[in-house]
Amino acid sequence: MPIVVTLDLMLARRKMRSKELAERVGITEANLSLLKSGKVKGVRFDTLARICRELDCQPGELLAYEPGPEPIDPDESA
C-alpha cells in the first residue's frame, strides 16, 4: 500500500508506549495496533487529531506516501 503509517517511529521519539497513547486518545490498544500496522482502510479525522495532540505532531509526521502497486479493491468498479 502506498500510504505508510509511521506511528511507531513517533511513539519512540516521544518515549511513549502504545498502551498509554491508546488510553489518552480513547481507543482500544487493538485498534491502535491495527493503525500502526497499516491494516486499516481509514482513520477518522477526530482520532487522528487526538493522536497528533497527544504526540505533539502533525498528521504528515504519522503518514507517508511511498509509490508502489495499488491493491485491487473488488468493491470498486472500472
Buried (B, 14 or more C-beta within 10 A) or exposed (E): EEEEBBBEEBBEEBEBEBEBBBBBBEBEBEBBEBBBEEEEEEBEEEBBEBBBEBBEBEEEBBBEEEEEEEEEEEEEEE
